[in-house]
Each structure stands twice: as C-alpha cells, then as structure tokens.
Amino acid sequence: MIPREGLYIADEVFLTGSAAEITPVRSVDGIRIGNGRPGPISRKIRRAFLKIVEEGKDPFGWLDFI
C-alpha cells in the first residue's frame, strides 16, 4: 500500500496492465506529478517493454508465443 500523499511527491508514477502496457501518470487528484511529463525511468521501462512484446527480444524468457 502506498499512501496517497506519497504519489503527490513522487518524481514519476506509471501504471501497468495488459491493455495499458506502461502508462505514465501526469497528475493525481489534480496535483501534477514531477513536471507533468513522462520521466526518464518511465520512458526506459516502456522502451524495454515494447522491445520485448513487439520485437520478441525477450532476454528473460517471459513470452510464450501462441
């Protein structure tokens, strides 16, 4: 559990999910997170995720192609 106040002061926040993939969060309760844009960590994680699912470059063996 993360207290709501912890999100207000975070440098970056992102959500993950099968449809959302990696989605940066710009604000919580109208309070801007960081500078209101995706941060370097969110961008790096998103790039790595997309490389795995779109290009099949899976160094961890997570994918099962069906």
C-alpha positions as a printed NumPy array, in Angstrom:
array([[  0.   ,   0.   ,   0.   ],
       [  1.229,   3.455,  -0.926],
       [ -0.297,   6.405,   0.88 ],
       [ -1.928,   8.894,  -1.482],
       [  0.423,  11.623,  -0.249],
       [  3.371,   9.544,  -1.457],
       [  2.076,   9.849,  -5.005],
       [  1.825,  13.632,  -4.702],
       [  5.555,  13.967,  -4.053],
       [  6.77 ,  11.266,  -6.437],
       [  9.156,  12.157,  -9.263],
       [  7.353,   9.688, -11.549],
       [  4.258,   7.49 , -11.424],
       [  3.144,   4.97 , -14.032],
       [  0.52 ,   2.261, -14.302],
       [  0.854,  -1.137, -15.919],
       [ -1.662,  -3.564, -17.311],
       [ -2.281,  -5.88 , -20.228],
       [ -4.146,  -3.191, -22.196],
       [ -2.454,  -0.125, -20.682],
       [  1.045,  -1.574, -21.085],
       [  3.181,   1.157, -19.422],
       [  1.196,   4.378, -18.965],
       [  2.76 ,   7.443, -17.32 ],
       [  0.552,   9.352, -14.868],
       [  0.582,  13.137, -15.257],
       [ -1.386,  14.046, -12.136],
       [ -3.161,  12.598,  -9.111],
       [ -6.164,  14.453,  -7.706],
       [ -5.242,  17.4  ,  -9.92 ],
       [ -1.722,  17.564,  -8.44 ],
       [  0.972,  17.4  , -11.117],
       [  3.467,  14.549, -10.79 ],
       [  7.049,  15.694, -11.397],
       [  6.999,  18.05 , -14.365],
       [  3.768,  16.568, -15.722],
       [  5.553,  14.607, -18.447],
       [  6.844,  11.026, -18.624],
       [ 10.144,  10.826, -16.745],
       [ 13.341,   9.021, -17.748],
       [ 12.579,   5.879, -15.737],
       [  9.061,   5.532, -17.179],
       [ 10.403,   6.042, -20.702],
       [ 13.175,   3.472, -20.206],
       [ 10.779,   0.857, -18.813],
       [  8.309,   1.494, -21.652],
       [ 11.059,   1.103, -24.29 ],
       [ 12.222,  -2.165, -22.711],
       [  8.644,  -3.464, -22.51 ],
       [  7.896,  -2.607, -26.139],
       [ 11.125,  -4.243, -27.296],
       [ 10.04 ,  -7.448, -25.587],
       [  6.423,  -7.551, -26.78 ],
       [  6.77 ,  -6.029, -30.252],
       [ 10.169,  -7.271, -31.374],
       [ 10.225, -10.526, -29.417],
       [ 13.564,  -9.578, -27.829],
       [ 12.873, -11.325, -24.538],
       [ 16.069, -11.842, -22.517],
       [ 14.08 , -13.196, -19.569],
       [ 12.062, -15.925, -21.297],
       [  8.746, -14.324, -20.269],
       [  6.964, -14.672, -23.618],
       [  5.021, -17.687, -24.763],
       [  4.064, -17.233, -28.403],
       [  0.7  , -18.733, -29.288]])
